[in-house]
């Protein structure tokens, strides 16, 4: 029978605070981040008490150890936040969504795509309308312009045209953004 050992969980570093620091001299960093220099530990504790904060040993392996005057509770909280990976965004930032249409699109299909486009715009996304031309349709870009105009007019109440329709090879693109 083979035993499996559990991996040790990484521990947060233990910081010595106030009376736990028993070294005669420390390198002190003040509450505003200013470097005070090498002082006695009693002097460093006195300065921390005057500021109403804690004396925290931040670099115990230095010579002399580095201590900082700070609010230890806030420091522990920010360390825990960093460990977790920061804050999560509540709302996704604006991304680009694409609506694909054709120059000879069926009116019902266009209506369906317009509903999707409206939903994207209401969520705060930008919408790129792409009209794809195939074969002989490329000889009639005015059909694509007609479709693009209809999309812009229908979604005009909640969007503005950020980039006018223009041909790029077999594709005509237009960019809409929320008003």
Helices and strands as residue ranges (DSSP letters): G 18-20, E 25-29, E 35-40, H 41-51, E 54-59, E 66-70, H 72-84, E 96-102, H 107-122, E 126-132, G 135-139, H 141-154, E 159-168, E 171-178
